[in-house]
Amino acid sequence: MKILVADDHKLIVEDIMDELHDIVPDAKIIGTNKPDEILSLAEEHRFDVIFMDIDLDQANGIDLAEQILAKYPRTNIIYVTSYEKFAFDSYRTRASAFLMKPVSTERLRDALDHLLYPVSDVTEEMLHASFTGGCSVAARIQNCRKEKSISKAKLAEEIGCAVQTVYRWEKGERIPDLPTLMQIAKVLGVRIEDLIQ
């Protein structure tokens, strides 16, 4: 999980980051107290979750969130503010949560547990490693498909792709992206972990 904490007060950024490190120790967490860095950081890292102050120095967090969501619509925006009056305005974007400062550990944990767009623990890097290692996703797709007695044509039909694509997956010539892998797991009646571990 990649998280950005954006607030124009450095101490607030540090406090929230410390709390998040305890809640999600494996997450990559970046903080900034410079509003002019937020868009470039979002572009560079494509965060899963952004904790965004609304009343930023010479910037509006809701406006920045709209710009980020225009490019990366599955970003979870969690507003963190001292002003309840911004609650209504925040609905211009589909926020995962609206938190009032000071934010407790419980509220941070609850916001992460109820994200609008849940974040998978499966990363593109894990998928690539599975395809290039000795135990490949290609073999697992083929084995699971055969165990379920599903033909390549049927799998292709259910997923909405060409039979040749399934053939290439099973030969290890192509790597299905994460959403497609989720579809494959659903059609084969297995957990996604069964295909990549």
QUISUL-V532994 format. One record per residue. N is the residue number from 1. PSI is psi in whole degrees, -180 to 180 (NA if undefined). OMEGA is omega in degrees with one decimal (999 if undefined). Layout:
N_PSI_OMEGA + N_PSI_OMEGA
This chain:
1_135_177.7 + 2_126_-173.7 + 3_137_171.4 + 4_136_172.9 + 5_117_-176.2 + 6_115_178.6 + 7_144_-177.5 + 8_0_175.3 + 9_115_-175.0 + 10_-41_-178.5 + 11_-36_177.9 + 12_-43_177.2 + 13_-48_-178.3 + 14_-41_-180.0 + 15_-47_-179.2 + 16_-41_178.8 + 17_-42_178.4 + 18_-45_179.6 + 19_-43_-178.4 + 20_-36_177.5 + 21_-34_177.3 + 22_-36_-176.7 + 23_-46_-178.6 + 24_77_-173.3 + 25_-24_-179.0 + 26_-5_-177.2 + 27_150_171.1 + 28_116_-174.6 + 29_126_178.7 + 30_142_178.1 + 31_149_174.4 + 32_144_173.0 + 33_15_179.6 + 34_104_-177.0 + 35_-31_-178.5 + 36_-7_177.5 + 37_-16_-170.0 + 38_-49_-177.3 + 39_-41_-179.8 + 40_-37_176.2 + 41_-41_178.5 + 42_-40_178.5 + 43_-43_-175.8 + 44_-39_-171.0 + 45_-18_-178.4 + 46_66_-174.6 + 47_147_172.4 + 48_-36_-176.7 + 49_136_174.4 + 50_119_171.4 + 51_112_-169.4 + 52_122_169.7 + 53_150_-179.9 + 54_-46_-177.7 + 55_80_-179.4 + 56_156_178.2 + 57_113_178.6 + 58_27_176.9 + 59_160_178.9 + 60_121_-177.4 + 61_-33_179.1 + 62_-43_177.2 + 63_-42_178.7 + 64_-40_178.4 + 65_-41_178.3 + 66_-41_179.0 + 67_-41_178.8 + 68_-45_-178.1 + 69_-27_176.6 + 70_-34_179.2 + 71_-39_-175.1 + 72_79_-170.8 + 73_-16_179.7 + 74_18_174.8 + 75_131_176.5 + 76_115_177.4 + 77_126_175.0 + 78_110_-179.2 + 79_138_177.2 + 80_117_-174.0 + 81_164_175.3 + 82_-2_-171.6 + 83_113_178.0 + 84_-26_-176.2 + 85_-20_-179.6 + 86_-9_-175.6 + 87_-47_-178.2 + 88_-46_179.8 + 89_-31_-177.4 + 90_-18_179.6 + 91_-5_171.5 + 92_-26_175.4 + 93_158_177.4 + 94_90_-177.5 + 95_148_175.4 + 96_-31_-179.9 + 97_161_176.4 + 98_109_-175.4 + 99_139_177.2 + 100_139_176.0 + 101_148_-8.9 + 102_145_-175.4 + 103_128_179.5 + 104_161_176.8 + 105_-40_-179.2 + 106_-41_179.7 + 107_-39_177.2 + 108_-46_-179.6 + 109_-44_-179.9 + 110_-41_179.1 + 111_-41_179.2 + 112_-30_178.6 + 113_-16_-176.4 + 114_46_179.9 + 115_144_176.8 + 116_-40_177.5 + 117_96_-177.8 + 118_146_-177.0 + 119_124_179.4 + 120_148_173.9 + 121_-12_-179.3 + 122_125_-179.3 + 123_161_176.1 + 124_-36_179.7 + 125_-40_177.8 + 126_-41_179.6 + 127_-45_-179.8 + 128_-43_179.5 + 129_-37_179.9 + 130_-35_-179.4 + 131_-30_-175.3 + 132_-9_-179.5 + 133_-178_-179.2 + 134_-37_176.8 + 135_107_-171.5 + 136_152_174.3 + 137_-35_-179.3 + 138_-49_-179.3 + 139_-37_-178.7 + 140_-41_177.7 + 141_-48_-178.8 + 142_-46_-179.1 + 143_-45_-179.8 + 144_-39_179.3 + 145_-44_-179.4 + 146_-40_178.5 + 147_-34_-179.5 + 148_0_-179.5 + 149_44_177.5 + 150_128_-179.6 + 151_162_175.5 + 152_-40_-179.2 + 153_-42_-179.9 + 154_-43_178.2 + 155_-45_179.0 + 156_-43_-180.0 + 157_-44_-178.3 + 158_-34_-177.9 + 159_-25_-178.8 + 160_42_178.2 + 161_176_178.9 + 162_151_177.1 + 163_-35_179.4 + 164_-33_178.8 + 165_-44_177.6 + 166_-43_178.2 + 167_-45_-179.4 + 168_-37_176.3 + 169_-47_-174.9 + 170_-21_174.8 + 171_-8_-178.2 + 172_16_-179.6 + 173_-23_178.4 + 174_156_178.8 + 175_120_175.8 + 176_143_177.0 + 177_171_-174.1 + 178_-46_178.5 + 179_-38_179.0 + 180_-40_177.1 + 181_-37_178.1 + 182_-39_177.4 + 183_-43_179.2 + 184_-47_179.6 + 185_-41_-179.5 + 186_-46_-179.5 + 187_-40_-178.3 + 188_-8_178.6 + 189_36_178.7 + 190_167_173.6 + 191_150_178.7 + 192_-31_178.0 + 193_-30_179.9 + 194_-22_-179.4 + 195_-22_-173.5 + 196_-8_-178.5 + 197_NA_999
